[in-house]
Amino acid sequence: MTSISLVPIISNVCVIRPDHFKISWMEGLFRVGLLVQDYSWPGGLVVLRYVAENWQELVAECRGYDVHGNQILRFVVVDKSLAVRDPEVLMTIGGLSIIRKLPSALSSIYYFPRGHCGIDLPLPYPPII
């Protein structure tokens, strides 16, 4: 029997939708089959598959369950430099492999955290006039 270890992450809700979370920090590398949990979530989510990509990020479908046993579907956005991605080979004909390309994701600006309004100033900071 294989045990699945829980990988802690820090994420923020994205501007685009409240079910999209952008990972700002994680321990290790992100990959399909991983169990991830943000410190603010009551439980973990399993990374099922990558569903879209842009030049900088991958969007992954993740599922879990709340405390009442209801299924939760979330989308986690991760920088490609933090992700492991095996190309999905659809078929091989005479040594030529056809690799599935993911659909295009939105631009990175849509994955900024909600409430993001530009450069963050360190605390304490002078009031903006």
N, CA, C and O atoms as a GROMACS GRO file, in nm:
protein
  516
    1MET      N    1   0.084  -0.118   0.000
    1MET     CA    2   0.000   0.000   0.000
    1MET      C    3   0.089   0.125   0.000
    1MET      O    4   0.182   0.135   0.080
    2THR      N    5   0.060   0.218  -0.089
    2THR     CA    6   0.139   0.339  -0.102
    2THR      C    7   0.072   0.451  -0.024
    2THR      O    8  -0.049   0.469  -0.031
    3SER      N    9   0.151   0.526   0.051
    3SER     CA   10   0.094   0.639   0.123
    3SER      C   11   0.118   0.766   0.042
    3SER      O   12   0.224   0.783  -0.018
    4ILE      N   13   0.020   0.852   0.043
    4ILE     CA   14   0.031   0.979  -0.029
    4ILE      C   15   0.067   1.085   0.073
    4ILE      O   16  -0.003   1.102   0.173
    5SER      N   17   0.175   1.156   0.050
    5SER     CA   18   0.213   1.262   0.143
    5SER      C   19   0.150   1.393   0.102
    5SER      O   20   0.133   1.422  -0.016
    6LEU      N   21   0.117   1.471   0.201
    6LEU     CA   22   0.054   1.601   0.182
    6LEU      C   23   0.162   1.706   0.163
    6LEU      O   24   0.254   1.716   0.244
    7VAL      N   25   0.152   1.784   0.056
    7VAL     CA   26   0.251   1.888   0.027
    7VAL      C   27   0.189   2.024   0.061
    7VAL      O   28   0.088   2.062   0.003
    8PRO      N   29   0.251   2.098   0.155
    8PRO     CA   30   0.197   2.229   0.190
    8PRO      C   31   0.224   2.331   0.079
    8PRO      O   32   0.330   2.330   0.016
    9ILE      N   33   0.127   2.418   0.057
    9ILE     CA   34   0.141   2.527  -0.040
    9ILE      C   35   0.088   2.655   0.023
    9ILE      O   36   0.016   2.652   0.122
   10ILE      N   37   0.125   2.766  -0.036
   10ILE     CA   38   0.063   2.895  -0.004
   10ILE      C   39   0.006   2.945  -0.135
   10ILE      O   40   0.078   2.956  -0.235
   11SER      N   41  -0.123   2.976  -0.135
   11SER     CA   42  -0.188   3.019  -0.259
   11SER      C   43  -0.279   3.138  -0.232
   11SER      O   44  -0.313   3.168  -0.117
   12ASN      N   45  -0.317   3.203  -0.340
   12ASN     CA   46  -0.408   3.318  -0.333
   12ASN      C   47  -0.519   3.298  -0.434
   12ASN      O   48  -0.497   3.242  -0.541
   13VAL      N   49  -0.639   3.344  -0.399
   13VAL     CA   50  -0.751   3.338  -0.492
   13VAL      C   51  -0.722   3.434  -0.607
   13VAL      O   52  -0.680   3.547  -0.585
   14CYS      N   53  -0.743   3.387  -0.729
   14CYS     CA   54  -0.713   3.466  -0.849
   14CYS      C   55  -0.824   3.566  -0.880
   14CYS      O   56  -0.938   3.550  -0.837
   15VAL      N   57  -0.787   3.668  -0.954
   15VAL     CA   58  -0.882   3.771  -0.998
   15VAL      C   59  -0.992   3.709  -1.084
   15VAL      O   60  -1.108   3.750  -1.072
   16ILE      N   61  -0.960   3.614  -1.168
   16ILE     CA   62  -1.053   3.560  -1.266
   16ILE      C   63  -1.176   3.496  -1.204
   16ILE      O   64  -1.288   3.525  -1.247
   17ARG      N   65  -1.158   3.408  -1.102
   17ARG     CA   66  -1.270   3.337  -1.040
   17ARG      C   67  -1.229   3.292  -0.900
   17ARG      O   68  -1.111   3.270  -0.874
   18PRO      N   69  -1.326   3.279  -0.811
   18PRO     CA   70  -1.291   3.235  -0.674
   18PRO      C   71  -1.253   3.087  -0.664
   18PRO      O   72  -1.210   3.044  -0.557
   19ASP      N   73  -1.267   3.010  -0.770
   19ASP     CA   74  -1.226   2.869  -0.765
   19ASP      C   75  -1.089   2.846  -0.829
   19ASP      O   76  -1.047   2.732  -0.847
   20HIS      N   77  -1.019   2.955  -0.862
   20HIS     CA   78  -0.884   2.947  -0.918
   20HIS      C   79  -0.785   3.001  -0.813
   20HIS      O   80  -0.803   3.111  -0.761
   21PHE      N   81  -0.682   2.922  -0.783
   21PHE     CA   82  -0.583   2.960  -0.684
   21PHE      C   83  -0.444   2.960  -0.748
   21PHE      O   84  -0.405   2.864  -0.814
   22LYS      N   85  -0.371   3.068  -0.727
   22LYS     CA   86  -0.234   3.080  -0.779
   22LYS      C   87  -0.138   3.044  -0.667
   22LYS      O   88  -0.142   3.104  -0.559
   23ILE      N   89  -0.053   2.948  -0.691
   23ILE     CA   90   0.046   2.907  -0.592
   23ILE      C   91   0.159   3.010  -0.588
   23ILE      O   92   0.221   3.039  -0.691
   24SER      N   93   0.184   3.064  -0.470
   24SER     CA   94   0.296   3.157  -0.454
   24SER      C   95   0.416   3.090  -0.389
   24SER      O   96   0.528   3.138  -0.402
   25TRP      N   97   0.393   2.977  -0.318
   25TRP     CA   98   0.503   2.901  -0.258
   25TRP      C   99   0.458   2.756  -0.242
   25TRP      O  100   0.341   2.729  -0.213
   26MET      N  101   0.550   2.665  -0.259
   26MET     CA  102   0.522   2.525  -0.231
   26MET      C  103   0.651   2.454  -0.196
   26MET      O  104   0.760   2.497  -0.231
   27GLU      N  105   0.634   2.344  -0.126
   27GLU     CA  106   0.747   2.261  -0.087
   27GLU      C  107   0.761   2.152  -0.193
   27GLU      O  108   0.672   2.068  -0.206
   28GLY      N  109   0.869   2.152  -0.267
   28GLY     CA  110   0.889   2.051  -0.372
   28GLY      C  111   0.835   2.096  -0.506
   28GLY      O  112   0.813   2.215  -0.530
   29LEU      N  113   0.812   1.998  -0.595
   29LEU     CA  114   0.762   2.025  -0.729
   29LEU      C  115   0.617   1.981  -0.743
   29LEU      O  116   0.575   1.884  -0.681
   30PHE      N  117   0.543   2.053  -0.824
   30PHE     CA  118   0.402   2.028  -0.850
   30PHE      C  119   0.389   1.924  -0.960
   30PHE      O  120   0.460   1.932  -1.061
   31ARG      N  121   0.300   1.827  -0.943
   31ARG     CA  122   0.280   1.725  -1.046
   31ARG      C  123   0.143   1.660  -1.029
   31ARG      O  124   0.079   1.671  -0.924
   32VAL      N  125   0.098   1.592  -1.133
   32VAL     CA  126  -0.028   1.518  -1.130
   32VAL      C  127  -0.015   1.406  -1.026
   32VAL      O  128   0.088   1.340  -1.017
   33GLY      N  129  -0.122   1.387  -0.948
   33GLY     CA  130  -0.124   1.284  -0.844
   33GLY      C  131  -0.083   1.334  -0.707
   33GLY      O  132  -0.094   1.262  -0.608
   34LEU      N  133  -0.035   1.459  -0.700
   34LEU     CA  134   0.010   1.517  -0.574
   34LEU      C  135  -0.110   1.557  -0.489
   34LEU      O  136  -0.214   1.597  -0.542
   35LEU      N  137  -0.097   1.548  -0.358
   35LEU     CA  138  -0.198   1.595  -0.263
   35LEU      C  139  -0.145   1.725  -0.205
   35LEU      O  140  -0.044   1.724  -0.135
   36VAL      N  141  -0.214   1.837  -0.233
   36VAL     CA  142  -0.169   1.969  -0.188
   36VAL      C  143  -0.269   2.029  -0.091
   36VAL      O  144  -0.389   2.001  -0.098
   37GLN      N  145  -0.217   2.112   0.001
   37GLN     CA  146  -0.306   2.180   0.095
   37GLN      C  147  -0.248   2.314   0.134
   37GLN      O  148  -0.134   2.325   0.178
   38ASP      N  149  -0.330   2.417   0.117
   38ASP     CA  150  -0.297   2.551   0.162
   38ASP      C  151  -0.325   2.556   0.313
   38ASP      O  152  -0.412   2.485   0.362
   39TYR      N  153  -0.251   2.638   0.384
   39TYR     CA  154  -0.270   2.647   0.530
   39TYR      C  155  -0.411   2.693   0.568
   39TYR      O  156  -0.456   2.666   0.680
   40SER      N  157  -0.481   2.762   0.478
   40SER     CA  158  -0.615   2.812   0.509
   40SER      C  159  -0.727   2.715   0.470
   40SER      O  160  -0.844   2.740   0.501
   41TRP      N  161  -0.694   2.604   0.403
   41TRP     CA  162  -0.794   2.507   0.361
   41TRP      C  163  -0.813   2.402   0.470
   41TRP      O  164  -0.717   2.363   0.536
   42PRO      N  165  -0.936   2.355   0.488
   42PRO     CA  166  -0.958   2.251   0.590
   42PRO      C  167  -0.908   2.113   0.548
   42PRO      O  168  -0.890   2.026   0.634
   43GLY      N  169  -0.885   2.090   0.421
   43GLY     CA  170  -0.838   1.960   0.372
   43GLY      C  171  -0.755   1.974   0.247
   43GLY      O  172  -0.737   2.084   0.195
   44GLY      N  173  -0.704   1.863   0.199
   44GLY     CA  174  -0.619   1.864   0.082
   44GLY      C  175  -0.695   1.842  -0.048
   44GLY      O  176  -0.810   1.800  -0.048
   45LEU      N  177  -0.628   1.872  -0.158
   45LEU     CA  178  -0.681   1.851  -0.292
   45LEU      C  179  -0.582   1.765  -0.370
   45LEU      O  180  -0.461   1.784  -0.360
   46VAL      N  181  -0.634   1.671  -0.449
   46VAL     CA  182  -0.550   1.588  -0.534
   46VAL      C  183  -0.543   1.650  -0.672
   46VAL      O  184  -0.646   1.687  -0.730
   47VAL      N  185  -0.423   1.663  -0.725
   47VAL     CA  186  -0.404   1.718  -0.860
   47VAL      C  187  -0.439   1.608  -0.959
   47VAL      O  188  -0.371   1.505  -0.965
   48LEU      N  189  -0.546   1.629  -1.038
   48LEU     CA  190  -0.593   1.528  -1.132
   48LEU      C  191  -0.525   1.535  -1.268
   48LEU      O  192  -0.480   1.434  -1.321
   49ARG      N  193  -0.519   1.656  -1.324
   49ARG     CA  194  -0.463   1.671  -1.458
   49ARG      C  195  -0.440   1.817  -1.489
   49ARG      O  196  -0.498   1.905  -1.426
   50TYR      N  197  -0.354   1.842  -1.586
   50TYR     CA  198  -0.336   1.978  -1.635
   50TYR      C  199  -0.443   2.004  -1.741
   50TYR      O  200  -0.470   1.918  -1.825
   51VAL      N  201  -0.504   2.123  -1.736
   51VAL     CA  202  -0.614   2.152  -1.828
   51VAL      C  203  -0.583   2.265  -1.926
   51VAL      O  204  -0.650   2.276  -2.029
   52ALA      N  205  -0.484   2.349  -1.896
   52ALA     CA  206  -0.451   2.460  -1.986
   52ALA      C  207  -0.313   2.514  -1.950
   52ALA      O  208  -0.260   2.487  -1.843
   53GLU      N  209  -0.257   2.593  -2.043
   53GLU     CA  210  -0.127   2.653  -2.018
   53GLU      C  211  -0.113   2.783  -2.096
   53GLU      O  212  -0.171   2.798  -2.204
   54ASN      N  213  -0.036   2.875  -2.041
   54ASN     CA  214   0.009   2.990  -2.117
   54ASN      C  215   0.160   2.984  -2.118
   54ASN      O  216   0.217   2.882  -2.079
   55TRP      N  217   0.227   3.087  -2.162
   55TRP     CA  218   0.373   3.078  -2.177
   55TRP      C  219   0.445   3.063  -2.044
   55TRP      O  220   0.559   3.018  -2.041
   56GLN      N  221   0.379   3.099  -1.933
   56GLN     CA  222   0.445   3.102  -1.803
   56GLN      C  223   0.386   3.003  -1.702
   56GLN      O  224   0.456   2.960  -1.610
   57GLU      N  225   0.258   2.968  -1.716
   57GLU     CA  226   0.189   2.893  -1.612
   57GLU      C  227   0.112   2.773  -1.666
   57GLU      O  228   0.077   2.766  -1.784
   58LEU      N  229   0.086   2.679  -1.576
   58LEU     CA  230  -0.001   2.565  -1.603
   58LEU      C  231  -0.123   2.576  -1.512
   58LEU      O  232  -0.111   2.619  -1.397
   59VAL      N  233  -0.238   2.538  -1.563
   59VAL     CA  234  -0.360   2.534  -1.482
   59VAL      C  235  -0.395   2.387  -1.464
   59VAL      O  236  -0.404   2.311  -1.561
   60ALA      N  237  -0.414   2.348  -1.338
   60ALA     CA  238  -0.442   2.208  -1.305
   60ALA      C  239  -0.578   2.195  -1.239
   60ALA      O  240  -0.618   2.279  -1.158
   61GLU      N  241  -0.650   2.088  -1.274
   61GLU     CA  242  -0.777   2.056  -1.210
   61GLU      C  243  -0.747   1.974  -1.084
   61GLU      O  244  -0.671   1.877  -1.089
   62CYS      N  245  -0.806   2.015  -0.973
   62CYS     CA  246  -0.783   1.947  -0.845
   62CYS      C  247  -0.918   1.918  -0.780
   62CYS      O  248  -1.013   1.995  -0.794
   63ARG      N  249  -0.924   1.805  -0.708
   63ARG     CA  250  -1.048   1.769  -0.639
   63ARG      C  251  -1.018   1.726  -0.496
   63ARG      O  252  -0.910   1.677  -0.464
   64GLY      N  253  -1.118   1.748  -0.412
   64GLY     CA  254  -1.110   1.709  -0.272
   64GLY      C  255  -1.250   1.702  -0.215
   64GLY      O  256  -1.348   1.705  -0.290
   65TYR      N  257  -1.261   1.693  -0.084
   65TYR     CA  258  -1.390   1.686  -0.017
   65TYR      C  259  -1.391   1.780   0.102
   65TYR      O  260  -1.291   1.795   0.171
   66ASP      N  261  -1.507   1.844   0.125
   66ASP     CA  262  -1.519   1.931   0.242
   66ASP      C  263  -1.554   1.846   0.364
   66ASP      O  264  -1.562   1.724   0.356
   67VAL      N  265  -1.574   1.912   0.478
   67VAL     CA  266  -1.599   1.840   0.604
   67VAL      C  267  -1.732   1.765   0.603
   67VAL      O  268  -1.754   1.676   0.686
   68HIS      N  269  -1.822   1.800   0.511
   68HIS     CA  270  -1.951   1.734   0.502
   68HIS      C  271  -1.952   1.622   0.398
   68HIS      O  272  -2.055   1.558   0.375
   69GLY      N  273  -1.838   1.598   0.334
   69GLY     CA  274  -1.828   1.493   0.233
   69GLY      C  275  -1.865   1.536   0.094
   69GLY      O  276  -1.871   1.453   0.003
   70ASN      N  277  -1.891   1.666   0.074
   70ASN     CA  278  -1.923   1.718  -0.060
   70ASN      C  279  -1.794   1.736  -0.140
   70ASN      O  280  -1.693   1.782  -0.088
   71GLN      N  281  -1.802   1.700  -0.267
   71GLN     CA  282  -1.685   1.710  -0.354
   71GLN      C  283  -1.655   1.856  -0.386
   71GLN      O  284  -1.746   1.935  -0.410
   72ILE      N  285  -1.526   1.890  -0.386
   72ILE     CA  286  -1.479   2.026  -0.417
   72ILE      C  287  -1.394   2.018  -0.543
   72ILE      O  288  -1.306   1.933  -0.554
   73LEU      N  289  -1.421   2.107  -0.637
   73LEU     CA  290  -1.341   2.118  -0.759
   73LEU      C  291  -1.274   2.255  -0.759
   73LEU      O  292  -1.342   2.357  -0.747
   74ARG      N  293  -1.144   2.256  -0.771
   74ARG     CA  294  -1.068   2.381  -0.775
   74ARG      C  295  -0.967   2.373  -0.888
   74ARG      O  296  -0.930   2.264  -0.933
   75PHE      N  297  -0.924   2.489  -0.932
   75PHE     CA  298  -0.820   2.498  -1.034
   75PHE      C  299  -0.700   2.569  -0.972
   75PHE      O  300  -0.713   2.679  -0.917
   76VAL      N  301  -0.586   2.506  -0.981
   76VAL     CA  302  -0.464   2.560  -0.923
   76VAL      C  303  -0.372   2.603  -1.036
   76VAL      O  304  -0.348   2.528  -1.131
   77VAL      N  305  -0.323   2.725  -1.025
   77VAL     CA  306  -0.234   2.782  -1.126
   77VAL      C  307  -0.093   2.780  -1.069
   77VAL      O  308  -0.068   2.832  -0.960
   78VAL      N  309  -0.001   2.720  -1.144
   78VAL     CA  310   0.136   2.706  -1.096
   78VAL      C  311   0.234   2.750  -1.204
   78VAL      O  312   0.212   2.725  -1.323
   79ASP      N  313   0.341   2.814  -1.162
   79ASP     CA  314   0.446   2.854  -1.254
   79ASP      C  315   0.510   2.728  -1.313
   79ASP      O  316   0.533   2.630  -1.241
   80LYS      N  317   0.538   2.729  -1.442
   80LYS     CA  318   0.596   2.612  -1.509
   80LYS      C  319   0.729   2.568  -1.448
   80LYS      O  320   0.765   2.451  -1.454
   81SER      N  321   0.802   2.662  -1.390
   81SER     CA  322   0.931   2.626  -1.330
   81SER      C  323   0.914   2.542  -1.204
   81SER      O  324   1.010   2.478  -1.159
   82LEU      N  325   0.794   2.540  -1.145
   82LEU     CA  326   0.767   2.460  -1.025
   82LEU      C  327   0.695   2.330  -1.057
   82LEU      O  328   0.660   2.255  -0.966
   83ALA      N  329   0.671   2.303  -1.185
   83ALA     CA  330   0.588   2.188  -1.223
   83ALA      C  331   0.667   2.082  -1.298
   83ALA      O  332   0.760   2.111  -1.373
   84VAL      N  333   0.625   1.957  -1.276
   84VAL     CA  334   0.676   1.844  -1.352
   84VAL      C  335   0.564   1.805  -1.447
   84VAL      O  336   0.450   1.784  -1.405
   85ARG      N  337   0.598   1.796  -1.574
   85ARG     CA  338   0.494   1.764  -1.672
   85ARG      C  339   0.548   1.666  -1.774
   85ARG      O  340   0.638   1.699  -1.852
   86ASP      N  341   0.493   1.547  -1.773
   86ASP     CA  342   0.529   1.449  -1.874
   86ASP      C  343   0.441   1.472  -1.996
   86ASP      O  344   0.319   1.483  -1.982
   87PRO      N  345   0.499   1.480  -2.114
   87PRO     CA  346   0.415   1.499  -2.232
   87PRO      C  347   0.324   1.378  -2.252
   87PRO      O  348   0.367   1.263  -2.236
   88GLU      N  349   0.201   1.405  -2.288
   88GLU     CA  350   0.105   1.297  -2.311
   88GLU      C  351   0.110   1.257  -2.458
   88GLU      O  352   0.067   1.334  -2.545
   89VAL      N  353   0.161   1.140  -2.485
   89VAL     CA  354   0.172   1.091  -2.622
   89VAL      C  355   0.038   1.029  -2.662
   89VAL      O  356  -0.009   0.935  -2.599
   90LEU      N  357  -0.022   1.084  -2.768
   90LEU     CA  358  -0.150   1.031  -2.815
   90LEU      C  359  -0.132   0.905  -2.897
   90LEU      O  360  -0.206   0.808  -2.881
   91MET      N  361  -0.031   0.907  -2.985
   91MET     CA  362  -0.005   0.788  -3.067
   91MET      C  363   0.135   0.797  -3.127
   91MET      O  364   0.192   0.905  -3.139
   92THR      N  365   0.188   0.683  -3.162
   92THR     CA  366   0.318   0.676  -3.228
   92THR      C  367   0.301   0.599  -3.358
   92THR      O  368   0.251   0.486  -3.359
   93ILE      N  369   0.344   0.662  -3.468
   93ILE     CA  370   0.334   0.600  -3.600
   93ILE      C  371   0.473   0.601  -3.662
   93ILE      O  372   0.527   0.707  -3.694
   94GLY      N  373   0.530   0.482  -3.678
   94GLY     CA  374   0.661   0.470  -3.742
   94GLY      C  375   0.769   0.553  -3.676
   94GLY      O  376   0.852   0.611  -3.746
   95GLY      N  377   0.771   0.560  -3.544
   95GLY     CA  378   0.873   0.636  -3.472
   95GLY      C  379   0.839   0.783  -3.455
   95GLY      O  380   0.914   0.855  -3.389
   96LEU      N  381   0.729   0.829  -3.512
   96LEU     CA  382   0.685   0.967  -3.498
   96LEU      C  383   0.576   0.973  -3.391
   96LEU      O  384   0.471   0.911  -3.407
   97SER      N  385   0.600   1.046  -3.283
   97SER     CA  386   0.503   1.057  -3.175
   97SER      C  387   0.422   1.184  -3.189
   97SER      O  388   0.476   1.290  -3.220
   98ILE      N  389   0.294   1.173  -3.167
   98ILE     CA  390   0.206   1.289  -3.166
   98ILE      C  391   0.176   1.321  -3.020
   98ILE      O  392   0.119   1.239  -2.948
   99ILE      N  393   0.216   1.440  -2.978
   99ILE     CA  394   0.201   1.481  -2.838
   99ILE      C  395   0.083   1.577  -2.826
   99ILE      O  396   0.068   1.671  -2.904
  100ARG      N  397   0.000   1.550  -2.726
  100ARG     CA  398  -0.117   1.635  -2.701
  100ARG      C  399  -0.073   1.770  -2.647
  100ARG      O  400   0.005   1.778  -2.551
  101LYS      N  401  -0.122   1.876  -2.707
  101LYS     CA  402  -0.095   2.012  -2.660
  101LYS      C  403  -0.214   2.057  -2.577
  101LYS      O  404  -0.329   2.033  -2.614
  102LEU      N  405  -0.186   2.121  -2.466
  102LEU     CA  406  -0.293   2.172  -2.381
  102LEU      C  407  -0.357   2.295  -2.444
  102LEU      O  408  -0.291   2.369  -2.517
  103PRO      N  409  -0.486   2.318  -2.417
  103PRO     CA  410  -0.550   2.442  -2.463
  103PRO      C  411  -0.482   2.564  -2.402
  103PRO      O  412  -0.419   2.554  -2.296
  104SER      N  413  -0.495   2.677  -2.468
  104SER     CA  414  -0.435   2.800  -2.418
  104SER      C  415  -0.510   2.852  -2.296
  104SER      O  416  -0.633   2.860  -2.295
  105ALA      N  417  -0.434   2.887  -2.194
  105ALA     CA  418  -0.490   2.949  -2.074
  105ALA      C  419  -0.496   3.100  -2.096
  105ALA      O  420  -0.438   3.152  -2.191
  106LEU      N  421  -0.565   3.168  -2.008
  106LEU     CA  422  -0.571   3.313  -2.013
  106LEU      C  423  -0.433   3.372  -1.984
  106LEU      O  424  -0.342   3.302  -1.941
  107SER      N  425  -0.420   3.500  -2.008
  107SER     CA  426  -0.296   3.570  -1.979
  107SER      C  427  -0.269   3.568  -1.828
  107SER      O  428  -0.362   3.554  -1.748
  108SER      N  429  -0.145   3.583  -1.790
  108SER     CA  430  -0.104   3.581  -1.649
  108SER      C  431  -0.173   3.688  -1.565
  108SER      O  432  -0.189   3.669  -1.444
  109ILE      N  433  -0.214   3.798  -1.625
  109ILE     CA  434  -0.277   3.905  -1.546
  109ILE      C  435  -0.408   3.859  -1.482
  109ILE      O  436  -0.449   3.914  -1.379
  110TYR      N  437  -0.475   3.760  -1.540
  110TYR     CA  438  -0.599   3.710  -1.484
  110TYR      C  439  -0.575   3.621  -1.362
  110TYR      O  440  -0.669   3.592  -1.288
  111TYR      N  441  -0.452   3.579  -1.342
  111TYR     CA  442  -0.420   3.493  -1.229
  111TYR      C  443  -0.355   3.568  -1.114
  111TYR      O  444  -0.309   3.506  -1.018
  112PHE      N  445  -0.352   3.703  -1.123
  112PHE     CA  446  -0.305   3.781  -1.009
  112PHE      C  447  -0.400   3.758  -0.891
  112PHE      O  448  -0.517   3.727  -0.912
  113PRO      N  449  -0.350   3.773  -0.768
  113PRO     CA  450  -0.438   3.758  -0.652
  113PRO      C  451  -0.546   3.865  -0.648
  113PRO      O  452  -0.524   3.978  -0.692
  114ARG      N  453  -0.664   3.830  -0.594
  114ARG     CA  454  -0.770   3.930  -0.576
  114ARG      C  455  -0.719   4.039  -0.483
  114ARG      O  456  -0.648   4.012  -0.387
  115GLY      N  457  -0.756   4.161  -0.514
  115GLY     CA  458  -0.712   4.274  -0.433
  115GLY      C  459  -0.573   4.323  -0.471
  115GLY      O  460  -0.524   4.420  -0.413
  116HIS      N  461  -0.511   4.258  -0.568
  116HIS     CA  462  -0.378   4.299  -0.613
  116HIS      C  463  -0.392   4.431  -0.688
  116HIS      O  464  -0.467   4.440  -0.786
  117CYS      N  465  -0.320   4.532  -0.643
  117CYS     CA  466  -0.334   4.662  -0.710
  117CYS      C  467  -0.199   4.721  -0.747
  117CYS      O  468  -0.185   4.843  -0.755
  118GLY      N  469  -0.102   4.638  -0.769
  118GLY     CA  470   0.028   4.689  -0.811
  118GLY      C  471   0.137   4.642  -0.718
  118GLY      O  472   0.128   4.534  -0.660
  119ILE      N  473   0.238   4.723  -0.704
  119ILE     CA  474   0.354   4.688  -0.623
  119ILE      C  475   0.316   4.690  -0.476
  119ILE      O  476   0.262   4.790  -0.427
  120ASP      N  477   0.344   4.582  -0.405
  120ASP     CA  478   0.317   4.575  -0.262
  120ASP      C  479   0.429   4.646  -0.187
  120ASP      O  480   0.547   4.623  -0.213
  121LEU      N  481   0.391   4.732  -0.092
  121LEU     CA  482   0.488   4.802  -0.011
  121LEU      C  483   0.509   4.725   0.118
  121LEU      O  484   0.414   4.668   0.172
  122PRO      N  485   0.632   4.722   0.169
  122PRO     CA  486   0.654   4.652   0.295
  122PRO      C  487   0.585   4.726   0.410
  122PRO      O  488   0.573   4.848   0.407
  123LEU      N  489   0.541   4.651   0.509
  123LEU     CA  490   0.477   4.712   0.626
  123LEU      C  491   0.585   4.751   0.726
  123LEU      O  492   0.687   4.682   0.733
  124PRO      N  493   0.571   4.857   0.803
  124PRO     CA  494   0.470   4.962   0.784
  124PRO      C  495   0.510   5.050   0.665
  124PRO      O  496   0.628   5.070   0.637
  125TYR      N  497   0.409   5.101   0.598
  125TYR     CA  498   0.436   5.185   0.483
  125TYR      C  499   0.360   5.316   0.499
  125TYR      O  500   0.257   5.321   0.566
  126PRO      N  501   0.412   5.421   0.436
  126PRO     CA  502   0.345   5.553   0.449
  126PRO      C  503   0.209   5.551   0.378
  126PRO      O  504   0.193   5.481   0.278
  127PRO      N  505   0.113   5.625   0.428
  127PRO     CA  506  -0.017   5.630   0.361
  127PRO      C  507  -0.004   5.686   0.219
  127PRO      O  508   0.076   5.776   0.193
  128ILE      N  509  -0.084   5.631   0.130
  128ILE     CA  510  -0.082   5.678  -0.009
  128ILE      C  511  -0.174   5.798  -0.020
  128ILE      O  512  -0.292   5.791   0.016
  129ILE      N  513  -0.120   5.907  -0.071
  129ILE     CA  514  -0.198   6.031  -0.079
  129ILE      C  515  -0.248   6.050  -0.219
  129ILE      O  516  -0.316   6.149  -0.247
   0.00000   0.00000   0.00000
